[in-house]
Amino acid sequence: MAANVETMFYVRETPWHGLGVKVASAPKSQEALRLAGMDWKVIQEPIYTGNEEKIEGFKANVRDLDRKVLGVVTDRYKIIQNEEAFAFTDELLGEGVRYETAGSLMGGRKVWLLAHLPHEYIITGDRISPYLVFSNTHDGSGAVKVALTPIRVVCSNTLNLALSTAKRSWSMVHTGNVKDRLKEAGDTLFLAEKYMDSLGKEFENLRMKKLTDQQVLDYIEILLPCEDDSTPQQVKNMERLREDLKMRYFEAPDLQDVGKNAYRFINAVSDFATHVKPLRKTASYKETLFSKTMEGNPLIDKAYQMVSAA
């Protein structure tokens, strides 16, 4: 298991991010908590100096399982327990929710879950499955984030385009009335239907934008540039990546009937961004790949901006 992953499970096939321990079927929330190794709570305790003087205004977030200090936060920080995250998703998605993956990163300082939304979409002939990603930190370093991530089923590509016409993510800080804010997040996430409708319309627009082979080659050079001061090895590495992306556009079997257009190009870039082997395989590259399901992938966004502006 990768260096930053503490505990995690996934369902059936190895997911696109390649993390976790396999289970046979998508579990409900209580079982998912246990399988993910997230059935623990965070408690807040006062902090003292070496002279046993209480440090005012700050507390330590401590995991009850092993007394591990996850982070130091201000008095205003409100804890959202792991079970609350699952309860929120249960309530939001209803009886049909099943958890595809969930886990703990960096010794419990960051946790997430990925749930398959009950409804699927057929867009431009492709089956698209929407997923809900919930991410939280217990060390005070980040906000609670909830996002919709559509996956193209045939190849497990993420298609979380940054659309100007519809919102796909929401976040909140750990202050104020957290439970009320979670209810607001639920209202926001009900806009998933609007996002998927907008995504479908945008895919149709992209299919109408024809691309010549030369345009595709030019776009690939822009996406994967060689700097003027690149070493011969760096040039060779970049050429390998470019050839990989070209193959995904020109030769991918699942794109042969799509036509030569911007939709095909976006799918090829998504396939590349989701599945390509990095030039340098760091200990945390799989976690970084997974995090892009929440934040969006800059390479896909750049490709989308280019073809949209053409």
C-alpha positions as CSV (number, residue, x, y, z in Angstrom):
1,M,0.0,0.0,0.0
2,A,1.2,3.5,-0.8
3,A,3.2,5.4,1.8
4,N,0.5,8.0,2.8
5,V,-2.4,5.6,2.9
6,E,-3.2,4.4,6.4
7,T,-6.3,2.3,5.8
8,M,-8.7,1.9,2.9
9,F,-11.0,-0.4,1.0
10,Y,-12.4,-0.6,-2.5
11,V,-15.0,-2.7,-4.3
12,R,-14.5,-5.4,-6.9
13,E,-11.9,-4.1,-9.4
14,T,-8.8,-2.0,-8.5
15,P,-10.0,1.6,-8.9
16,W,-8.4,4.1,-11.2
17,H,-6.3,5.5,-8.4
18,G,-5.0,2.1,-7.5
19,L,-5.3,2.3,-3.7
20,G,-6.9,0.1,-1.1
21,V,-7.9,-3.3,0.0
22,K,-10.5,-5.2,-2.1
23,V,-13.9,-6.2,-0.8
24,A,-16.6,-8.2,-2.7
25,S,-19.5,-5.7,-2.7
26,A,-20.3,-2.1,-2.0
27,P,-21.1,-1.8,1.7
28,K,-23.5,0.4,3.7
29,S,-22.2,3.1,5.9
30,Q,-21.5,1.3,9.2
31,E,-19.7,-1.6,7.4
32,A,-17.8,0.9,5.2
33,L,-16.5,2.7,8.3
34,R,-15.2,-0.6,9.7
35,L,-13.7,-1.8,6.4
36,A,-12.0,1.6,5.8
37,G,-10.5,1.5,9.3
38,M,-12.3,4.8,10.0
39,D,-14.4,3.6,13.0
40,W,-12.7,6.0,15.4
41,K,-13.5,9.4,16.9
42,V,-11.6,12.7,17.3
43,I,-11.7,14.3,20.7
44,Q,-10.4,17.8,21.6
45,E,-8.1,18.3,24.6
46,P,-6.4,21.3,26.1
47,I,-2.7,22.0,25.4
48,Y,-0.2,22.7,28.1
49,T,3.4,24.1,28.2
50,G,6.2,22.1,29.7
51,N,5.5,24.0,32.9
52,E,1.9,22.8,32.9
53,E,0.6,26.2,31.9
54,K,-2.6,25.9,29.7
55,I,-2.2,27.4,26.3
56,E,-5.4,29.5,25.8
57,G,-7.2,29.6,22.4
58,F,-5.9,26.3,21.1
59,K,-6.7,22.6,21.4
60,A,-5.3,19.3,20.2
61,N,-7.4,17.0,18.0
62,V,-6.7,13.5,19.3
63,R,-7.7,10.2,17.9
64,D,-9.4,8.1,20.6
65,L,-8.2,4.8,19.0
66,D,-4.5,5.3,19.8
67,R,-4.2,8.7,21.4
68,K,-2.5,10.0,18.3
69,V,-2.4,13.8,18.0
70,L,-3.8,14.7,14.5
71,G,-3.4,18.4,14.7
72,V,-3.5,21.6,16.8
73,V,-6.5,23.8,16.1
74,T,-8.1,27.0,17.5
75,D,-11.1,27.0,19.9
76,R,-13.4,27.8,17.0
77,Y,-12.6,24.6,15.2
78,K,-15.6,22.2,15.1
79,I,-15.0,18.5,14.6
80,I,-16.9,16.5,12.0
81,Q,-16.6,12.9,12.9
82,N,-16.0,10.2,10.3
83,E,-19.4,8.7,11.1
84,E,-21.1,12.1,10.5
85,A,-19.6,12.2,7.0
86,F,-21.1,8.8,6.2
87,A,-24.4,9.8,7.8
88,F,-24.4,13.0,5.7
89,T,-23.9,10.9,2.6
90,D,-26.6,8.4,3.6
91,E,-29.1,11.2,4.1
92,L,-28.1,13.0,0.9
93,L,-28.3,10.0,-1.4
94,G,-31.0,7.9,0.3
95,E,-31.5,4.2,0.5
96,G,-29.7,3.4,-2.7
97,V,-26.2,4.7,-1.6
98,R,-23.3,2.2,-1.7
99,Y,-19.8,3.1,-0.9
100,E,-17.2,2.2,-3.5
101,T,-14.1,3.3,-1.5
102,A,-13.2,5.1,1.7
103,G,-10.0,5.6,3.7
104,S,-7.6,7.4,5.9
105,L,-4.5,9.3,4.7
106,M,-1.5,10.6,6.6
107,G,-2.1,8.8,9.8
108,G,-5.8,9.9,10.1
109,R,-5.2,13.6,9.4
110,K,-7.2,13.3,6.1
111,V,-10.1,11.0,5.4
112,W,-12.4,10.6,2.4
113,L,-15.2,8.5,1.0
114,L,-16.5,7.8,-2.6
115,A,-20.1,6.9,-3.1
116,H,-21.8,5.8,-6.3
117,L,-24.9,7.8,-7.0
118,P,-27.9,5.6,-7.7
119,H,-28.7,7.2,-11.1
120,E,-26.6,6.7,-14.3
121,Y,-26.6,8.7,-17.5
122,I,-26.2,8.0,-21.2
123,I,-24.5,11.0,-22.7
124,T,-23.6,11.0,-26.4
125,G,-23.9,7.2,-26.4
126,D,-21.5,6.8,-23.4
127,R,-22.6,5.5,-20.0
128,I,-21.5,8.0,-17.4
129,S,-21.7,7.1,-13.6
130,P,-21.7,10.0,-11.2
131,Y,-19.8,9.6,-7.9
132,L,-19.9,11.7,-4.8
133,V,-16.6,12.4,-3.1
134,F,-16.5,13.7,0.5
135,S,-13.1,14.8,1.9
136,N,-12.3,16.0,5.4
137,T,-9.2,16.9,7.4
138,H,-8.8,16.4,11.2
139,D,-5.5,18.4,11.5
140,G,-6.9,21.9,10.8
141,S,-5.2,22.1,7.4
142,G,-8.3,22.2,5.1
143,A,-12.0,22.5,4.7
144,V,-14.7,19.9,4.3
145,K,-15.1,19.3,0.6
146,V,-17.9,17.6,-1.3
147,A,-17.8,17.1,-5.1
148,L,-19.5,15.3,-8.0
149,T,-17.1,13.3,-10.2
150,P,-18.6,11.7,-13.4
151,I,-16.8,8.5,-14.5
152,R,-16.9,7.2,-18.1
153,V,-17.7,3.6,-17.4
154,V,-16.1,2.0,-20.4
155,C,-12.6,3.1,-19.5
156,S,-13.0,4.5,-15.9
157,N,-11.9,8.0,-17.0
158,T,-12.8,11.0,-14.8
159,L,-14.8,13.7,-16.6
160,N,-15.0,16.3,-14.0
161,L,-14.8,19.3,-16.3
162,A,-14.8,22.8,-14.8
163,L,-18.0,24.1,-16.4
164,S,-18.9,27.7,-16.2
165,T,-22.6,26.8,-16.4
166,A,-22.9,24.5,-13.4
167,K,-21.2,23.9,-10.0
168,R,-19.9,20.4,-9.1
169,S,-18.2,21.1,-5.7
170,W,-18.8,22.7,-2.3
171,S,-16.6,23.3,0.7
172,M,-16.9,24.6,4.3
173,V,-14.5,25.5,7.0
174,H,-14.6,23.9,10.5
175,T,-16.2,26.9,12.3
176,G,-19.7,28.1,13.0
177,N,-22.7,25.7,13.0
178,V,-21.2,22.8,11.2
179,K,-24.4,20.7,11.1
180,D,-26.4,23.5,9.5
181,R,-23.6,24.0,7.0
182,L,-23.7,20.3,6.1
183,K,-27.5,20.7,5.4
184,E,-26.5,23.5,3.0
185,A,-24.1,21.2,1.3
186,G,-26.9,18.7,0.8
187,D,-29.0,21.4,-0.9
188,T,-26.0,22.3,-3.1
189,L,-25.3,18.8,-4.0
190,F,-28.8,18.3,-5.2
191,L,-27.6,20.5,-8.1
192,A,-25.8,17.3,-9.3
193,E,-28.7,16.9,-11.8
194,K,-28.0,20.3,-13.2
195,Y,-24.3,19.6,-13.5
196,M,-24.9,16.4,-15.4
197,D,-27.4,18.1,-17.7
198,S,-24.9,20.8,-18.4
199,L,-22.2,18.2,-18.9
200,G,-24.4,16.4,-21.5
201,K,-25.0,19.6,-23.4
202,E,-21.3,20.5,-23.3
203,F,-20.3,17.0,-24.6
204,E,-22.7,17.5,-27.5
205,N,-21.1,20.8,-28.3
206,L,-17.6,19.2,-28.2
207,R,-18.7,16.4,-30.5
208,M,-19.8,19.1,-33.0
209,K,-16.3,20.7,-33.0
210,K,-14.3,18.8,-35.6
211,L,-10.6,18.6,-35.2
212,T,-8.0,17.9,-37.9
213,D,-5.1,15.5,-37.1
214,Q,-2.7,18.5,-37.2
215,Q,-4.8,20.4,-34.6
216,V,-4.7,17.4,-32.3
217,L,-0.9,17.2,-32.7
218,D,-0.5,20.9,-32.0
219,Y,-2.7,20.6,-28.9
220,I,-0.6,17.7,-27.6
221,E,2.6,19.8,-27.9
222,I,0.9,22.6,-26.0
223,L,-0.3,20.3,-23.3
224,L,3.1,18.5,-23.0
225,P,5.7,21.1,-23.9
226,C,9.5,20.7,-24.1
227,E,11.3,23.6,-22.5
228,D,14.2,25.3,-24.3
229,D,16.7,24.2,-21.6
230,S,15.5,20.6,-21.5
231,T,18.1,17.9,-21.3
232,P,18.2,15.1,-24.0
233,Q,16.7,12.7,-21.5
234,Q,13.9,15.2,-20.6
235,V,13.1,15.6,-24.3
236,K,13.0,11.8,-24.7
237,N,10.7,11.5,-21.8
238,M,8.3,14.1,-23.1
239,E,8.3,12.5,-26.5
240,R,7.3,9.2,-24.8
241,L,4.4,11.0,-23.1
242,R,3.3,12.7,-26.3
243,E,3.3,9.3,-28.1
244,D,1.2,7.8,-25.4
245,L,-1.4,10.6,-25.6
246,K,-1.4,10.3,-29.5
247,M,-2.1,6.6,-29.1
248,R,-5.0,7.3,-26.8
249,Y,-6.5,9.7,-29.3
250,F,-5.9,7.9,-32.6
251,E,-5.9,4.2,-31.6
252,A,-8.2,3.7,-28.5
253,P,-10.8,1.1,-29.5
254,D,-13.6,2.8,-27.4
255,L,-13.1,6.1,-29.4
256,Q,-13.1,4.7,-32.9
257,D,-16.8,5.4,-33.5
258,V,-16.8,8.8,-31.8
259,G,-15.4,10.8,-34.8
260,K,-12.4,13.2,-34.9
261,N,-13.7,16.0,-32.7
262,A,-13.1,17.8,-29.4
263,Y,-15.1,15.3,-27.4
264,R,-12.8,12.5,-28.5
265,F,-9.7,14.7,-27.7
266,I,-11.1,15.4,-24.1
267,N,-11.6,11.7,-23.6
268,A,-8.1,10.9,-24.8
269,V,-6.6,13.5,-22.5
270,S,-8.7,12.2,-19.6
271,D,-7.6,8.6,-20.3
272,F,-4.0,9.8,-20.3
273,A,-4.3,11.9,-17.2
274,T,-6.1,9.2,-15.3
275,H,-4.0,6.1,-16.3
276,V,-0.6,7.2,-17.6
277,K,2.5,6.0,-15.7
278,P,4.3,9.0,-14.3
279,L,7.9,9.7,-15.3
280,R,8.9,9.6,-11.7
281,K,6.8,7.4,-9.5
282,T,6.8,9.0,-6.1
283,A,5.5,7.3,-3.0
284,S,2.4,9.5,-3.0
285,Y,1.5,9.7,-6.7
286,K,-1.6,7.5,-6.3
287,E,-2.9,9.7,-3.5
288,T,-2.3,12.8,-5.7
289,L,-4.2,11.2,-8.6
290,F,-7.1,10.4,-6.3
291,S,-7.1,13.9,-4.9
292,K,-7.7,15.2,-8.4
293,T,-11.1,13.6,-8.4
294,M,-12.0,16.3,-5.9
295,E,-10.0,19.3,-7.1
296,G,-10.1,18.6,-10.8
297,N,-7.3,17.6,-13.1
298,P,-5.4,20.7,-14.5
299,L,-4.3,18.8,-17.7
300,I,-8.0,18.0,-18.5
301,D,-9.1,21.5,-17.6
302,K,-6.4,23.0,-19.9
303,A,-7.4,20.7,-22.8
304,Y,-11.0,21.7,-22.3
305,Q,-10.2,25.4,-22.3
306,M,-8.1,25.0,-25.5
307,V,-10.8,23.2,-27.5
308,S,-13.5,25.5,-26.1
309,A,-11.7,28.6,-27.2
310,A,-11.1,27.2,-30.8
